[in-house]
Amino acid sequence: QPFDYAKYRREIEQQQRILDQHYRKIQNVQTPTRQTSEAEFYLGAGRRALIEKEIHSMRESI
Protein backbone atom coordinates (compact mmCIF):
# COMPACT_ATOMS: atom_id res chain seq x y z
CA GLN A 1 0.00 0.00 0.00
CA PRO A 2 1.59 3.31 -1.07
CA PHE A 3 2.18 6.03 1.49
CA ASP A 4 -0.73 8.49 1.57
CA TYR A 5 0.91 11.85 2.22
CA ALA A 6 -2.39 13.78 2.24
CA LYS A 7 -3.83 11.44 4.88
CA TYR A 8 -0.61 11.74 6.90
CA ARG A 9 -0.82 15.55 6.81
CA ARG A 10 -4.49 15.49 7.89
CA GLU A 11 -3.70 13.18 10.81
CA ILE A 12 -0.76 15.33 11.91
CA GLU A 13 -2.90 18.50 11.74
CA GLN A 14 -5.68 16.81 13.72
CA GLN A 15 -3.20 15.66 16.38
CA GLN A 16 -1.79 19.18 16.47
CA ARG A 17 -5.25 20.69 17.06
CA ILE A 18 -5.95 18.20 19.86
CA LEU A 19 -2.58 18.94 21.48
CA ASP A 20 -3.12 22.68 21.17
CA GLN A 21 -6.59 22.48 22.74
CA HIS A 22 -5.31 20.24 25.54
CA TYR A 23 -2.36 22.53 26.24
CA ARG A 24 -4.60 25.61 26.31
CA LYS A 25 -6.88 23.90 28.83
CA ILE A 26 -3.93 22.97 31.03
CA GLN A 27 -2.33 26.41 30.88
CA ASN A 28 -5.68 28.23 30.86
CA VAL A 29 -4.20 30.72 28.44
CA GLN A 30 -6.20 33.69 27.24
CA THR A 31 -3.96 35.13 24.55
CA PRO A 32 -4.71 38.76 23.76
CA THR A 33 -5.06 39.77 20.14
CA ARG A 34 -1.68 40.83 18.92
CA GLN A 35 0.44 41.10 15.84
CA THR A 36 1.58 37.80 14.36
CA SER A 37 5.11 37.10 15.49
CA GLU A 38 7.81 36.16 13.03
CA ALA A 39 7.73 32.58 14.34
CA GLU A 40 3.98 32.35 13.76
CA PHE A 41 4.31 33.86 10.32
CA TYR A 42 6.73 31.15 9.21
CA LEU A 43 5.57 28.18 11.28
CA GLY A 44 1.91 28.84 11.99
CA ALA A 45 0.42 29.42 15.42
CA GLY A 46 -0.12 25.74 16.18
CA ARG A 47 3.46 24.80 15.41
CA ARG A 48 4.72 27.71 17.50
CA ALA A 49 2.54 26.64 20.45
CA LEU A 50 3.88 23.09 20.21
CA ILE A 51 7.48 24.32 20.14
CA GLU A 52 6.87 26.59 23.14
CA LYS A 53 5.27 23.68 25.01
CA GLU A 54 8.31 21.49 24.25
CA ILE A 55 10.69 24.21 25.44
CA HIS A 56 8.62 24.68 28.60
CA SER A 57 8.66 20.96 29.40
CA MET A 58 12.41 20.80 28.75
CA ARG A 59 13.00 23.66 31.17
CA GLU A 60 10.87 21.93 33.81
CA SER A 61 12.84 18.70 33.44
CA ILE A 62 16.19 20.41 34.08
FENVEN-V44932 format. One line per field, one symbol per residue. phi: phi as a letter, one per 40 degrees, with the letter a starting at -180 (. if undefined). psi: psi as a letter, one per 20 degrees, with the letter a starting at -180 (. if undefined). A space follows every 50 residues. Layout:
phi=???
psi=???
This chain:
phi=.ccccccdccccccdccccccccccccfcbcccaccccccdcbgcccccc cccccccccccc
psi=pqpnhggggggghggggggggghhggilpnpqprqprhghghhqhggggg ghgggghghhi.
